[in-house]
């Protein structure tokens, strides 16, 4: 697998990240398709440098198939097709409690903020 690493100053490199073990709560996905979203464009323009720093794997909107599941994952299995929803809501703010988690006041993004395996892909 290859990934796009943001290196700062509108620069990306395409390279293979080191292999990572699958932790108990993680899944490993073979990416089939990856989109470039508005947030990725903010990264490219340097607007998010302070938040994400450099050497970050970019491309959190993706689909693919599960290659491997962690020991705590019971509802997915290798071979399952998946689409990644790259938003992590707090579940506690008024927006979340009213069913609008996509506008959570503390919304974070997989791949840009530190979450699970995505955190491990930050070099």
C-alpha atoms as an extended CHARMM CRD file, in Angstrom:
* protein
*
       123  EXT
         1         1  UNK       CA              0.0000000000        0.0000000000        0.0000000000  PROA      1               0.0000000000
         2         2  UNK       CA              1.1700000000        3.5120000000       -0.7090000000  PROA      2               0.0000000000
         3         3  UNK       CA              0.0450000000        6.7030000000        0.9660000000  PROA      3               0.0000000000
         4         4  UNK       CA              0.2360000000       10.4590000000        0.4220000000  PROA      4               0.0000000000
         5         5  UNK       CA              2.3400000000       12.0890000000        3.1340000000  PROA      5               0.0000000000
         6         6  UNK       CA              1.8990000000       15.8220000000        3.6660000000  PROA      6               0.0000000000
         7         7  UNK       CA              5.3810000000       17.2930000000        4.1220000000  PROA      7               0.0000000000
         8         8  UNK       CA              4.3890000000       20.9580000000        4.4940000000  PROA      8               0.0000000000
         9         9  UNK       CA              4.6890000000       23.9030000000        2.1090000000  PROA      9               0.0000000000
        10        10  UNK       CA              2.2130000000       22.3970000000       -0.4120000000  PROA      10              0.0000000000
        11        11  UNK       CA              4.3940000000       19.3100000000       -0.7280000000  PROA      11              0.0000000000
        12        12  UNK       CA              3.3710000000       15.6510000000       -0.6870000000  PROA      12              0.0000000000
        13        13  UNK       CA              5.3250000000       12.4620000000       -1.1610000000  PROA      13              0.0000000000
        14        14  UNK       CA              3.8920000000        9.1100000000       -2.1730000000  PROA      14              0.0000000000
        15        15  UNK       CA              5.4710000000        6.2150000000       -0.3380000000  PROA      15              0.0000000000
        16        16  UNK       CA              4.7120000000        3.0140000000        1.5200000000  PROA      16              0.0000000000
        17        17  UNK       CA              4.2220000000        3.5490000000        5.2410000000  PROA      17              0.0000000000
        18        18  UNK       CA              5.7990000000        1.0080000000        7.5770000000  PROA      18              0.0000000000
        19        19  UNK       CA              3.6260000000       -1.9890000000        8.4190000000  PROA      19              0.0000000000
        20        20  UNK       CA              1.6310000000       -1.5000000000       11.6140000000  PROA      20              0.0000000000
        21        21  UNK       CA              0.2190000000       -4.2640000000       13.8160000000  PROA      21              0.0000000000
        22        22  UNK       CA             -3.5550000000       -4.3460000000       14.1530000000  PROA      22              0.0000000000
        23        23  UNK       CA             -4.4870000000       -3.4150000000       17.7110000000  PROA      23              0.0000000000
        24        24  UNK       CA             -7.3890000000       -5.0850000000       19.4920000000  PROA      24              0.0000000000
        25        25  UNK       CA             -9.9690000000       -2.4080000000       18.5260000000  PROA      25              0.0000000000
        26        26  UNK       CA             -8.6550000000       -1.7300000000       14.9990000000  PROA      26              0.0000000000
        27        27  UNK       CA             -9.2520000000       -3.0010000000       11.5000000000  PROA      27              0.0000000000
        28        28  UNK       CA             -6.7480000000       -2.9460000000        8.6490000000  PROA      28              0.0000000000
        29        29  UNK       CA             -8.2650000000       -1.8210000000        5.3530000000  PROA      29              0.0000000000
        30        30  UNK       CA             -6.9980000000       -2.4100000000        1.8440000000  PROA      30              0.0000000000
        31        31  UNK       CA             -7.9400000000        0.9260000000        0.2840000000  PROA      31              0.0000000000
        32        32  UNK       CA             -9.7250000000        0.7000000000       -3.0590000000  PROA      32              0.0000000000
        33        33  UNK       CA            -10.6320000000        4.3590000000       -3.5160000000  PROA      33              0.0000000000
        34        34  UNK       CA             -9.6640000000        7.5320000000       -1.6860000000  PROA      34              0.0000000000
        35        35  UNK       CA            -11.1400000000       10.9550000000       -2.2550000000  PROA      35              0.0000000000
        36        36  UNK       CA             -9.6940000000       14.4170000000       -1.8890000000  PROA      36              0.0000000000
        37        37  UNK       CA            -12.0300000000       16.4410000000        0.2980000000  PROA      37              0.0000000000
        38        38  UNK       CA            -12.2360000000       20.0840000000        1.2790000000  PROA      38              0.0000000000
        39        39  UNK       CA            -10.2770000000       19.4010000000        4.4470000000  PROA      39              0.0000000000
        40        40  UNK       CA             -7.4600000000       17.8890000000        2.3710000000  PROA      40              0.0000000000
        41        41  UNK       CA             -7.4120000000       21.0720000000        0.3080000000  PROA      41              0.0000000000
        42        42  UNK       CA             -7.0860000000       23.1200000000        3.5260000000  PROA      42              0.0000000000
        43        43  UNK       CA             -4.1050000000       20.9150000000        4.4130000000  PROA      43              0.0000000000
        44        44  UNK       CA             -2.5610000000       21.5180000000        0.9820000000  PROA      44              0.0000000000
        45        45  UNK       CA             -2.9280000000       25.2910000000        1.3670000000  PROA      45              0.0000000000
        46        46  UNK       CA             -1.2220000000       25.1770000000        4.7760000000  PROA      46              0.0000000000
        47        47  UNK       CA             -4.2960000000       26.2990000000        6.7080000000  PROA      47              0.0000000000
        48        48  UNK       CA             -4.1080000000       23.2900000000        9.0310000000  PROA      48              0.0000000000
        49        49  UNK       CA             -0.3370000000       23.0840000000        9.6010000000  PROA      49              0.0000000000
        50        50  UNK       CA             -0.5810000000       23.9200000000       13.2880000000  PROA      50              0.0000000000
        51        51  UNK       CA             -3.3290000000       21.3740000000       13.8710000000  PROA      51              0.0000000000
        52        52  UNK       CA             -1.8930000000       18.4160000000       11.9710000000  PROA      52              0.0000000000
        53        53  UNK       CA              1.8160000000       19.2980000000       11.6760000000  PROA      53              0.0000000000
        54        54  UNK       CA              3.8410000000       17.7560000000        8.8570000000  PROA      54              0.0000000000
        55        55  UNK       CA              4.5680000000       14.1830000000        7.8210000000  PROA      55              0.0000000000
        56        56  UNK       CA              0.9160000000       13.2020000000        8.1480000000  PROA      56              0.0000000000
        57        57  UNK       CA             -0.7880000000       10.6580000000        5.9050000000  PROA      57              0.0000000000
        58        58  UNK       CA             -3.6030000000       12.4650000000        4.0910000000  PROA      58              0.0000000000
        59        59  UNK       CA             -6.7460000000       10.9220000000        2.6090000000  PROA      59              0.0000000000
        60        60  UNK       CA             -9.3010000000        9.9830000000        5.2290000000  PROA      60              0.0000000000
        61        61  UNK       CA            -12.3090000000        9.5720000000        2.9310000000  PROA      61              0.0000000000
        62        62  UNK       CA            -11.9360000000        6.0770000000        1.5630000000  PROA      62              0.0000000000
        63        63  UNK       CA            -13.4710000000        2.7370000000        0.7740000000  PROA      63              0.0000000000
        64        64  UNK       CA            -12.0080000000       -0.7180000000        0.5000000000  PROA      64              0.0000000000
        65        65  UNK       CA            -12.0230000000       -4.1810000000        2.0130000000  PROA      65              0.0000000000
        66        66  UNK       CA            -11.0390000000       -5.2970000000        5.4670000000  PROA      66              0.0000000000
        67        67  UNK       CA             -7.7900000000       -7.2560000000        5.4980000000  PROA      67              0.0000000000
        68        68  UNK       CA             -7.5650000000       -7.9740000000        9.2060000000  PROA      68              0.0000000000
        69        69  UNK       CA             -9.5490000000       -7.3080000000       12.3810000000  PROA      69              0.0000000000
        70        70  UNK       CA             -8.4000000000       -6.8490000000       15.9760000000  PROA      70              0.0000000000
        71        71  UNK       CA             -9.3780000000       -9.3060000000       18.6800000000  PROA      71              0.0000000000
        72        72  UNK       CA            -12.0950000000       -6.9830000000       20.0770000000  PROA      72              0.0000000000
        73        73  UNK       CA            -13.8060000000       -6.4700000000       16.7050000000  PROA      73              0.0000000000
        74        74  UNK       CA            -16.8350000000       -8.7590000000       16.4630000000  PROA      74              0.0000000000
        75        75  UNK       CA            -19.1080000000       -7.1510000000       13.8790000000  PROA      75              0.0000000000
        76        76  UNK       CA            -16.6680000000       -7.0910000000       10.9260000000  PROA      76              0.0000000000
        77        77  UNK       CA            -14.4890000000       -9.7130000000        9.2580000000  PROA      77              0.0000000000
        78        78  UNK       CA            -11.7190000000       -9.9320000000        6.6910000000  PROA      78              0.0000000000
        79        79  UNK       CA            -13.1200000000       -9.4650000000        3.1950000000  PROA      79              0.0000000000
        80        80  UNK       CA            -16.0030000000       -7.1800000000        4.2230000000  PROA      80              0.0000000000
        81        81  UNK       CA            -16.3960000000       -4.1040000000        1.9900000000  PROA      81              0.0000000000
        82        82  UNK       CA            -16.3130000000       -0.8620000000        3.9910000000  PROA      82              0.0000000000
        83        83  UNK       CA            -16.6590000000        2.8840000000        3.6070000000  PROA      83              0.0000000000
        84        84  UNK       CA            -14.8770000000        5.0140000000        6.1890000000  PROA      84              0.0000000000
        85        85  UNK       CA            -16.8320000000        7.8060000000        7.8730000000  PROA      85              0.0000000000
        86        86  UNK       CA            -13.9370000000        9.9950000000        8.9800000000  PROA      86              0.0000000000
        87        87  UNK       CA            -15.8150000000       11.9980000000       11.6220000000  PROA      87              0.0000000000
        88        88  UNK       CA            -15.6240000000       11.4100000000       15.3730000000  PROA      88              0.0000000000
        89        89  UNK       CA            -18.3090000000       13.2180000000       17.3600000000  PROA      89              0.0000000000
        90        90  UNK       CA            -18.2920000000       13.7900000000       21.1250000000  PROA      90              0.0000000000
        91        91  UNK       CA            -21.8030000000       12.4270000000       21.6660000000  PROA      91              0.0000000000
        92        92  UNK       CA            -22.3970000000       14.9140000000       24.4690000000  PROA      92              0.0000000000
        93        93  UNK       CA            -22.9870000000       18.3600000000       22.9310000000  PROA      93              0.0000000000
        94        94  UNK       CA            -26.4430000000       19.6540000000       21.9710000000  PROA      94              0.0000000000
        95        95  UNK       CA            -25.8790000000       18.8910000000       18.2810000000  PROA      95              0.0000000000
        96        96  UNK       CA            -24.9420000000       15.2630000000       19.0250000000  PROA      96              0.0000000000
        97        97  UNK       CA            -27.8080000000       14.7610000000       21.4600000000  PROA      97              0.0000000000
        98        98  UNK       CA            -30.2630000000       16.0400000000       18.8330000000  PROA      98              0.0000000000
        99        99  UNK       CA            -29.0100000000       13.7160000000       16.0820000000  PROA      99              0.0000000000
       100       100  UNK       CA            -26.7240000000       16.1950000000       14.3230000000  PROA      100             0.0000000000
       101       101  UNK       CA            -23.3430000000       14.6450000000       15.1130000000  PROA      101             0.0000000000
       102       102  UNK       CA            -21.9490000000       15.8660000000       11.7800000000  PROA      102             0.0000000000
       103       103  UNK       CA            -21.9330000000       19.4020000000       13.2450000000  PROA      103             0.0000000000
       104       104  UNK       CA            -20.6310000000       18.3880000000       16.6730000000  PROA      104             0.0000000000
       105       105  UNK       CA            -19.0070000000       21.2640000000       18.5610000000  PROA      105             0.0000000000
       106       106  UNK       CA            -15.9500000000       19.0770000000       19.2340000000  PROA      106             0.0000000000
       107       107  UNK       CA            -15.8500000000       17.1970000000       15.9190000000  PROA      107             0.0000000000
       108       108  UNK       CA            -12.5320000000       15.6000000000       15.0700000000  PROA      108             0.0000000000
       109       109  UNK       CA            -11.3730000000       13.9060000000       11.8810000000  PROA      109             0.0000000000
       110       110  UNK       CA             -9.8280000000       10.4720000000       11.4640000000  PROA      110             0.0000000000
       111       111  UNK       CA             -6.5120000000       10.8780000000        9.7540000000  PROA      111             0.0000000000
       112       112  UNK       CA             -6.0550000000       14.5070000000       10.7280000000  PROA      112             0.0000000000
       113       113  UNK       CA             -6.5650000000       14.4030000000       14.4620000000  PROA      113             0.0000000000
       114       114  UNK       CA             -5.1030000000       11.5910000000       16.5540000000  PROA      114             0.0000000000
       115       115  UNK       CA             -7.2740000000        8.4680000000       16.6340000000  PROA      115             0.0000000000
       116       116  UNK       CA             -6.2020000000        4.8520000000       16.8060000000  PROA      116             0.0000000000
       117       117  UNK       CA             -4.2840000000        3.5860000000       13.7880000000  PROA      117             0.0000000000
       118       118  UNK       CA             -4.4770000000        6.9900000000       12.1550000000  PROA      118             0.0000000000
       119       119  UNK       CA             -2.4170000000        8.3200000000       15.0290000000  PROA      119             0.0000000000
       120       120  UNK       CA              0.1860000000        5.6730000000       14.2820000000  PROA      120             0.0000000000
       121       121  UNK       CA              0.3690000000        6.8910000000       10.6710000000  PROA      121             0.0000000000
       122       122  UNK       CA              1.6680000000       10.2700000000       11.8310000000  PROA      122             0.0000000000
       123       123  UNK       CA              5.4300000000       10.3760000000       11.1960000000  PROA      123             0.0000000000
